[in-house]
Every structure is written in C-alpha cells, then in structure tokens.
Amino acid sequence: MAKKEKKQDRSWIRLIFWEILFLIGLGHVLTHPMVDQPLAKTFYYGAVFCTAAYPLLYILRWKMSEGLLGLIFWPVRLLFGLGLGVASYLWLVYALMVTGSPYSSALTHHWVVLGVLFVLVYFPLLEPILGVGKRYFSLGELFWLLLYSGIGGFLCYLLGRFVDTKFGVSIGPEWRFPLWLFLILIGIAIGAFAQGRGKN
C-alpha cells in the first residue's frame, strides 16, 4: 500500500521575501511619474491588492486548505488567486513600461489573448514560485520547474523566430511580437505542465 505523501509546511522566508518585493514595487509605483494617469491608477490598485492579498492567500493555503475551514474559505482563495494572476500580468506590463520597452503596448493592446495565455503560465509556474498553489514546491522542485519552463519557452522562442523569419512580412509589424510572445507563453506553460505531471 502506497504511503500518503506528507504535507510540507510552507516557508515563512518565502512569504516574507515576496511581500518585501511587493512593498518595494508598491513604493516604486507611488513614486514613478506615469504619463498615462488612468493606467497609473490601474497599476496602483493592482499593487495594493497584490501586497494585501498575497500574505492572506499564502496563510489560507498553508493553514486553512483542508477540512471545513478549507471548504469555507475556498471562494476566497479562488478570488485571491485570480486577482494575483491579474496583478502579476499588470506587474509584467509595468516592468516593460518603466524600462521603456516598446513591447509594453502589445500587452495592453492584445491583453485579451495574452491575458488568457498568461493564466496558463500563472497557475503551473507563478503560483508555485509564490508558494500559493495547492501543492507547495520546495526550492529543489522549483529549480526543475523553472528549468522545464525555460526549455519550453526557449524552444518556442526559436519557433517564433523561424515563423517571424518566414512569414513576418505578411503577418504585419503590429502582430509580430504578440505572435512571438504567444508561442513563448505556450512553451513555458507546456514545460511547467510537463514537469508538474512528472512529479505526480
């Protein structure tokens, strides 16, 4: 008879590490001179939600994920998890925008398609990194998760480069980067899912 897998305690260090980074990010959003005021408010609200919801979700996953309490707090965990996914996408857009990357416009103009794809990356990859997933990944497991995801993303990057070289002119300049990012996100998601299934 197979032994039941022992539940692993989550690390306070990971919680504190990410919460400090979120606080630093919130401070940066508050002090950075954003030209687009509506977008600045979106980043601000996303950063506030992320800073407040992350430790709550982490503790809910750690201490209240089973039994009656797990059933009661299931809707809260779901809402917080989806909210953190949206906030993570906003952090990506914000990072590209403040660094002056021209690719930030692609994530804002094609947010419906790329946002759906980002969900496929958030749950198998970012949730374990943040430590708020149903299953807690140790640092060793995170290494393999990142390795598989990186390999998948790189292979699809090469595929995107091939597609761009062969069909980039016919695709059009406004769709070339979204298509490339689309393939990279698919590769990352496939790599994360493959590593996760290999551990189950």
C-alpha positions in Angstrom: 0.0 0.0 0.0 1.5 3.3 -1.0 2.3 5.8 1.7 0.3 9.0 1.7 2.5 12.0 0.8 3.4 14.0 3.8 2.1 17.6 3.7 5.1 20.0 3.6 5.0 23.1 5.7 5.3 26.4 3.7 8.2 28.6 4.4 7.9 31.9 6.2 11.0 33.1 4.4 9.3 32.8 1.0 6.3 34.7 2.3 8.5 37.5 3.7 10.7 37.6 0.7 7.9 38.2 -1.8 6.0 40.5 0.5 9.0 42.8 0.8 9.4 42.8 -3.0 5.7 43.7 -3.4 6.1 46.5 -0.9 9.1 47.8 -2.8 7.1 47.6 -6.0 4.2 49.5 -4.5 6.6 52.2 -3.4 8.0 52.4 -6.9 4.5 52.7 -8.4 3.7 55.5 -6.0 6.9 57.5 -6.8 7.2 56.8 -10.5 5.9 59.7 -12.8 3.5 57.9 -15.0 2.3 59.8 -18.1 -0.8 57.8 -18.6 -2.8 58.6 -15.5 -5.6 56.0 -15.9 -3.0 53.3 -16.4 -1.1 54.6 -13.4 -4.2 54.1 -11.2 -4.6 50.6 -12.6 -1.0 49.7 -11.6 -1.5 51.3 -8.2 -4.7 49.3 -7.4 -3.1 46.2 -8.7 0.0 46.7 -6.5 -2.1 47.4 -3.4 -4.2 44.3 -4.0 -1.2 42.2 -4.5 0.5 43.5 -1.4 -2.6 42.9 0.8 -3.9 39.7 -0.8 -0.6 37.7 -1.1 0.1 37.1 2.6 -3.6 36.3 3.2 -3.7 33.8 0.4 -0.4 32.3 1.5 -1.7 31.7 5.0 -5.1 30.4 3.8 -3.2 27.9 1.6 -1.0 27.0 4.5 -3.3 26.8 7.5 -6.8 26.7 6.1 -6.7 24.5 3.0 -8.3 21.3 4.4 -11.5 20.2 6.2 -14.4 22.6 7.0 -12.2 25.7 7.0 -10.9 24.8 3.6 -14.4 24.5 2.3 -15.5 27.8 3.8 -12.5 29.7 2.5 -12.5 28.1 -0.9 -14.2 31.0 -2.7 -11.8 33.5 -1.0 -8.8 31.5 -2.2 -10.2 31.3 -5.7 -10.8 35.1 -5.9 -7.5 36.0 -4.4 -5.7 33.5 -6.7 -7.4 35.0 -9.8 -6.7 38.5 -8.5 -3.0 37.7 -8.0 -2.9 36.4 -11.6 -4.3 39.7 -12.9 -1.8 41.6 -10.7 1.1 39.6 -12.0 0.1 40.5 -15.6 0.0 44.1 -14.5 3.4 43.8 -13.0 4.8 42.5 -16.3 3.2 45.4 -18.2 4.5 47.9 -15.6 8.1 46.5 -15.7 8.2 46.7 -19.5 6.7 50.2 -19.5 9.0 51.8 -16.9 12.0 50.3 -18.7 10.9 51.9 -21.9 10.3 48.7 -23.7 8.2 49.1 -26.9 6.7 45.7 -26.2 4.5 47.0 -23.3 2.0 48.3 -25.9 1.5 44.8 -27.2 0.5 43.6 -23.8 -2.0 46.4 -23.3 -3.5 46.3 -26.9 -3.7 42.5 -27.0 -4.5 41.9 -23.4 -7.5 39.6 -24.0 -5.5 36.9 -25.9 -2.2 37.3 -24.0 -4.1 37.5 -20.7 -5.8 34.2 -21.3 -2.4 32.7 -22.2 -0.8 34.3 -19.1 -3.4 32.3 -17.0 -1.9 29.1 -18.4 1.5 30.3 -17.2 0.4 31.7 -13.9 -1.2 28.6 -12.4 1.5 26.0 -13.2 4.5 28.3 -12.9 4.0 31.5 -10.9 1.7 30.1 -8.2 4.4 27.5 -7.2 7.1 30.2 -7.2 5.0 32.5 -5.0 4.1 29.5 -2.8 0.3 30.0 -3.0 -0.6 26.9 -5.1 -2.5 23.9 -3.7 0.8 22.0 -3.8 3.9 23.5 -2.2 7.1 23.3 -4.2 10.5 23.1 -2.4 13.4 25.0 -3.7 14.7 21.9 -5.5 11.4 21.3 -7.1 11.2 25.0 -8.2 14.6 24.6 -9.9 13.3 21.8 -12.1 10.1 23.6 -12.7 12.0 26.7 -13.9 14.3 24.5 -16.0 11.5 22.8 -17.8 9.6 26.0 -18.3 12.7 27.8 -19.5 13.4 25.0 -22.0 9.9 25.1 -23.3 9.9 28.8 -23.6 13.3 28.8 -25.4 12.2 26.2 -27.9 9.1 28.1 -28.7 11.2 31.3 -28.9 13.2 29.5 -31.6 9.9 28.5 -33.3 8.7 32.1 -33.1 12.0 33.3 -34.7 11.5 30.8 -37.5 7.9 31.9 -38.1 8.9 35.6 -38.0 11.7 35.0 -40.5 9.5 33.1 -42.9 6.2 34.9 -42.5 7.0 38.2 -40.6 6.4 40.5 -43.5 3.0 39.0 -44.3 1.9 39.0 -40.6 2.5 42.7 -40.2 4.6 44.6 -37.6 1.8 45.1 -35.1 1.2 41.3 -34.8 4.8 40.0 -34.9 5.6 40.5 -31.3 2.3 39.3 -29.9 2.6 36.1 -32.0 6.2 35.6 -30.8 5.1 36.1 -27.1 2.1 33.8 -27.7 4.4 31.0 -28.7 6.8 31.7 -25.8 4.0 31.6 -23.3 2.7 28.4 -24.8 6.2 26.8 -24.5 6.5 27.9 -20.8 3.1 26.5 -20.0 3.9 23.2 -21.7 7.2 22.9 -19.8 5.6 23.7 -16.5 2.7 21.2 -17.0 5.2 18.5 -18.2 7.3 18.9 -15.0 4.2 19.0 -12.8 2.8 15.8 -14.3 6.2 14.1 -13.9 6.1 14.8 -10.2 2.5 13.4 -9.7 
